[in-house]
Amino acid sequence: MIDLGPHAVFIVWAYVGVALGIAGLIGWTLFDARRTASELSQLEARDPRRQRPADATP
């Protein structure tokens, strides 16, 4: 393994923190995308006149 010197613990924990932060952002994005899609389908079901045409691409 590469010798990180006296600051090895800080460097490792910094990488762990960044990895957890990115994983949290990805998780939040997936959660929010599903929630938004669910809200959109509920709104479309409430007022069928405002639905997208069947041949429209998202």
C-alpha positions as a Markdown table, in Angstrom:
| # | Residue | x | y | z |
|---|---|---|---|---|
| 1 | Met | 0.0 | 0.0 | 0.0 |
| 2 | Ile | 1.1 | 3.6 | -0.6 |
| 3 | Asp | 2.7 | 5.2 | 2.4 |
| 4 | Leu | 0.4 | 8.2 | 3.2 |
| 5 | Gly | 2.6 | 9.5 | 6.0 |
| 6 | Pro | 1.4 | 10.9 | 9.3 |
| 7 | His | -1.9 | 12.1 | 7.8 |
| 8 | Ala | -3.1 | 8.7 | 6.6 |
| 9 | Val | -6.1 | 8.6 | 9.0 |
| 10 | Phe | -7.3 | 12.0 | 7.8 |
| 11 | Ile | -6.9 | 11.1 | 4.1 |
| 12 | Val | -8.7 | 7.8 | 4.5 |
| 13 | Trp | -11.6 | 9.4 | 6.4 |
| 14 | Ala | -11.8 | 12.2 | 3.9 |
| 15 | Tyr | -12.2 | 9.7 | 1.1 |
| 16 | Val | -14.8 | 7.8 | 3.1 |
| 17 | Gly | -16.7 | 11.0 | 3.8 |
| 18 | Val | -16.7 | 12.0 | 0.2 |
| 19 | Ala | -17.9 | 8.5 | -0.9 |
| 20 | Leu | -20.7 | 8.6 | 1.7 |
| 21 | Gly | -21.7 | 12.1 | 0.5 |
| 22 | Ile | -21.9 | 11.0 | -3.1 |
| 23 | Ala | -23.8 | 7.8 | -2.2 |
| 24 | Gly | -26.2 | 10.0 | -0.2 |
| 25 | Leu | -26.7 | 12.4 | -3.2 |
| 26 | Ile | -27.3 | 9.5 | -5.6 |
| 27 | Gly | -29.8 | 7.9 | -3.1 |
| 28 | Trp | -31.6 | 11.2 | -2.6 |
| 29 | Thr | -31.8 | 11.7 | -6.4 |
| 30 | Leu | -33.3 | 8.3 | -7.0 |
| 31 | Phe | -35.8 | 8.8 | -4.1 |
| 32 | Asp | -36.8 | 12.2 | -5.3 |
| 33 | Ala | -37.2 | 11.0 | -8.9 |
| 34 | Arg | -39.6 | 8.2 | -7.9 |
| 35 | Arg | -41.6 | 10.6 | -5.6 |
| 36 | Thr | -41.9 | 13.2 | -8.4 |
| 37 | Ala | -43.0 | 10.5 | -10.9 |
| 38 | Ser | -45.6 | 9.3 | -8.4 |
| 39 | Glu | -46.9 | 12.8 | -7.9 |
| 40 | Leu | -47.0 | 13.4 | -11.6 |
| 41 | Ser | -49.0 | 10.2 | -12.2 |
| 42 | Gln | -51.5 | 11.3 | -9.5 |
| 43 | Leu | -51.9 | 14.7 | -11.0 |
| 44 | Glu | -52.5 | 13.2 | -14.5 |
| 45 | Ala | -55.0 | 10.7 | -13.0 |
| 46 | Arg | -56.9 | 13.6 | -11.3 |
| 47 | Asp | -57.3 | 15.6 | -14.6 |
| 48 | Pro | -57.2 | 13.4 | -17.6 |
| 49 | Arg | -57.6 | 16.3 | -20.0 |
| 50 | Arg | -54.0 | 17.4 | -19.2 |
| 51 | Gln | -52.3 | 14.1 | -19.9 |
| 52 | Arg | -49.5 | 13.9 | -22.4 |
| 53 | Pro | -50.4 | 12.4 | -25.8 |
| 54 | Ala | -49.6 | 8.7 | -26.1 |
| 55 | Asp | -47.2 | 9.2 | -28.9 |
| 56 | Ala | -45.2 | 12.0 | -27.1 |
| 57 | Thr | -41.7 | 11.1 | -26.0 |
| 58 | Pro | -40.7 | 12.0 | -22.5 |
